[in-house]
C-alpha cells in the first residue's frame, strides 16, 4: 500500500501542469453517535495541489487537538481524571473545478491519540493510539489573491473508518502559493 501511494505521488509530480502548496486553518466539529462526548476544536494544516487539465490532485496533513464536551469533561474531573488527545489526518484525493467552485473526494488516514490519566488511581490510566483509514467528501471555493496565490475556502465531511457514527465536519480557509 505504501509503495502504491509513493508511486502515485511521484506520477503526480511527473505529469502535473502546475503545483501549489498552502496552509490551512479551520474548525472541526464532531458529529455522529460515537462522538457525542467530543467537542469541536481548531484545525491546522498544510496542503499540496497538483493541477492537471481537468482535475487537481490534492494531499494534506493536519493537526487537531481533541477536547471533551463540557459535561463529560466535568464528570471526568469529578472522578479525578484528565483527558488529552489529538488527530493527525493525512488525506489524498482529487478535485474537479466548475469555475471558482470545486468538489473534492478522497481517502484519509487518521492517526488518533487519546490519553486518560487518573492521579488517584494510575491503574485506570488509558493511553491509546490508532491509525484508521477513512474518507472525505466536500467542496469549496477558490479565488485568486494577486499574482502569487489563491484563497481556498472549503467544507468537508470526514468519515472516520467510513462510518457515519464517527464523522467530523470541517470548515477550513487557506492560502495556496
C-alpha positions as CSV (number, residue, x, y, z in Angstrom):
1,X,0.0,0.0,0.0
2,X,2.8,2.4,0.9
3,X,4.6,1.7,-2.4
4,X,1.4,2.4,-4.3
5,X,0.9,5.8,-2.6
6,X,4.6,6.8,-3.2
7,X,4.2,5.8,-6.9
8,X,1.0,7.9,-7.2
9,X,2.7,10.9,-5.7
10,X,5.7,10.6,-8.0
11,X,3.4,10.2,-11.0
12,X,1.6,13.3,-9.9
13,X,4.8,15.4,-9.9
14,X,5.8,13.9,-13.3
15,X,2.6,14.7,-15.2
16,X,1.4,17.8,-13.4
17,X,0.9,21.1,-15.1
18,X,1.4,23.3,-12.0
19,X,1.9,22.8,-8.3
20,X,0.7,24.8,-5.3
21,X,1.5,24.5,-1.6
22,X,-0.7,26.0,1.1
23,X,-1.5,26.5,4.7
24,X,-5.0,25.9,6.3
25,X,-6.7,26.9,9.4
26,X,-10.2,25.8,10.3
27,X,-12.6,24.3,12.8
28,X,-13.6,20.6,13.1
29,X,-16.9,19.7,14.7
30,X,-17.7,16.1,15.7
31,X,-21.0,14.5,14.7
32,X,-22.4,11.0,14.9
33,X,-23.4,9.0,17.9
34,X,-19.9,7.7,18.7
35,X,-18.5,11.2,19.1
36,X,-21.2,12.7,21.4
37,X,-18.6,13.1,24.2
38,X,-16.3,15.2,22.0
39,X,-16.3,19.0,21.4
40,X,-15.3,20.9,18.3
41,X,-11.8,22.3,18.0
42,X,-9.4,24.1,15.7
43,X,-7.6,22.5,12.8
44,X,-4.2,23.5,11.4
45,X,-2.6,22.0,8.4
46,X,-0.8,22.2,5.1
47,X,-1.8,21.1,1.6
48,X,-0.3,20.3,-1.8
49,X,-2.2,20.7,-5.1
50,X,-1.1,19.5,-8.5
51,X,-3.3,20.9,-11.3
52,X,-3.9,19.0,-14.4
53,X,-6.2,19.8,-17.4
54,X,-9.4,18.6,-15.9
55,X,-8.6,17.7,-12.3
56,X,-6.3,18.6,-9.4
57,X,-4.7,16.0,-7.2
58,X,-4.6,17.2,-3.6
59,X,-2.9,15.9,-0.5
60,X,-2.8,17.4,3.0
61,X,-1.5,16.8,6.5
62,X,-3.1,18.4,9.5
63,X,-3.4,18.5,13.3
64,X,-6.5,19.0,15.5
65,X,-6.3,18.7,19.3
66,X,-9.2,16.8,20.8
67,X,-11.5,18.2,23.6
68,X,-14.2,16.6,25.5
69,X,-17.7,18.1,25.7
70,X,-18.1,20.3,28.8
71,X,-20.4,18.0,30.7
72,X,-18.2,14.9,30.0
73,X,-15.1,16.8,31.0
74,X,-16.8,17.9,34.3
75,X,-17.7,14.3,35.1
76,X,-14.1,13.2,34.3
77,X,-12.7,15.9,36.6
78,X,-15.0,14.8,39.4
79,X,-13.6,11.3,39.1
80,X,-10.1,12.8,39.4
81,X,-9.2,12.3,35.7
82,X,-7.8,14.3,32.9
83,X,-8.1,13.9,29.1
84,X,-5.7,14.8,26.3
85,X,-5.7,13.8,22.6
86,X,-5.3,14.8,19.0
87,X,-6.0,13.7,15.4
88,X,-3.4,13.9,12.6
89,X,-5.3,13.4,9.3
90,X,-3.4,12.6,6.1
91,X,-5.5,13.0,3.0
92,X,-5.1,12.3,-0.7
93,X,-7.8,12.8,-3.3
94,X,-8.9,14.7,-6.4
95,X,-10.7,18.0,-7.1
96,X,-12.9,18.9,-10.0
97,X,-13.5,22.6,-10.7
98,X,-16.6,24.3,-12.1
99,X,-15.5,28.0,-12.4
100,X,-14.2,29.0,-8.9
101,X,-16.1,26.2,-7.1
102,X,-14.9,22.7,-6.7
103,X,-15.9,19.3,-5.4
104,X,-13.4,17.1,-3.7
105,X,-13.2,13.5,-2.5
106,X,-10.5,11.1,-1.4
107,X,-9.0,8.8,1.2
108,X,-8.0,9.8,4.7
109,X,-5.7,8.2,7.2
110,X,-6.5,9.4,10.7
111,X,-3.9,8.9,13.4
112,X,-5.6,9.4,16.7
113,X,-4.0,9.5,20.2
114,X,-6.1,9.7,23.4
115,X,-4.9,9.6,27.0
116,X,-7.0,9.5,30.2
117,X,-5.0,9.9,33.4
118,X,-6.2,9.4,37.0
119,X,-4.0,10.8,39.7
120,X,-5.8,8.9,42.5
121,X,-5.7,5.5,40.7
122,X,-3.0,5.2,38.0
123,X,-4.1,1.6,37.3
124,X,-7.1,3.1,35.5
125,X,-5.0,5.2,33.1
126,X,-5.7,4.7,29.4
127,X,-3.2,5.5,26.7
128,X,-4.4,4.7,23.2
129,X,-3.1,5.3,19.7
130,X,-4.6,4.0,16.5
131,X,-4.5,4.7,12.8
132,X,-7.6,4.1,10.7
133,X,-8.4,4.5,7.0
134,X,-11.4,6.6,6.1
135,X,-12.5,9.1,3.5
136,X,-13.7,12.6,2.9
137,X,-16.1,14.4,0.6
138,X,-16.7,18.1,0.3
139,X,-16.4,21.2,-1.8
140,X,-15.1,24.7,-1.8
141,X,-14.4,28.0,-3.4
142,X,-11.0,29.3,-4.7
143,X,-10.3,32.9,-5.7
144,X,-7.0,34.4,-6.8
145,X,-5.2,36.8,-4.5
146,X,-3.0,38.9,-6.7
147,X,-0.5,37.0,-8.9
148,X,1.1,34.9,-6.2
149,X,-1.6,32.8,-4.6
150,X,-5.2,31.7,-4.1
151,X,-7.7,31.9,-1.2
152,X,-9.2,28.5,-0.7
153,X,-12.4,28.0,1.5
154,X,-13.7,24.5,2.0
155,X,-16.3,22.4,3.8
156,X,-15.7,18.7,4.2
157,X,-17.3,15.7,5.8
158,X,-14.6,13.4,7.2
159,X,-15.6,9.8,7.7
160,X,-13.5,8.0,10.3
161,X,-13.4,4.3,9.3
162,X,-16.0,5.2,6.6
163,X,-18.7,5.1,9.4
164,X,-21.5,7.6,9.7
165,X,-21.4,7.3,13.5
166,X,-17.9,8.8,13.6
167,X,-17.9,11.9,11.3
168,X,-16.2,15.3,11.6
169,X,-17.4,18.3,9.7
170,X,-14.5,20.6,8.8
171,X,-14.7,24.2,7.7
172,X,-11.2,25.5,6.6
173,X,-9.7,28.5,5.0
174,X,-6.3,28.6,3.5
175,X,-3.8,30.3,1.2
176,X,-2.1,28.4,-1.7
177,X,1.1,29.6,-3.3
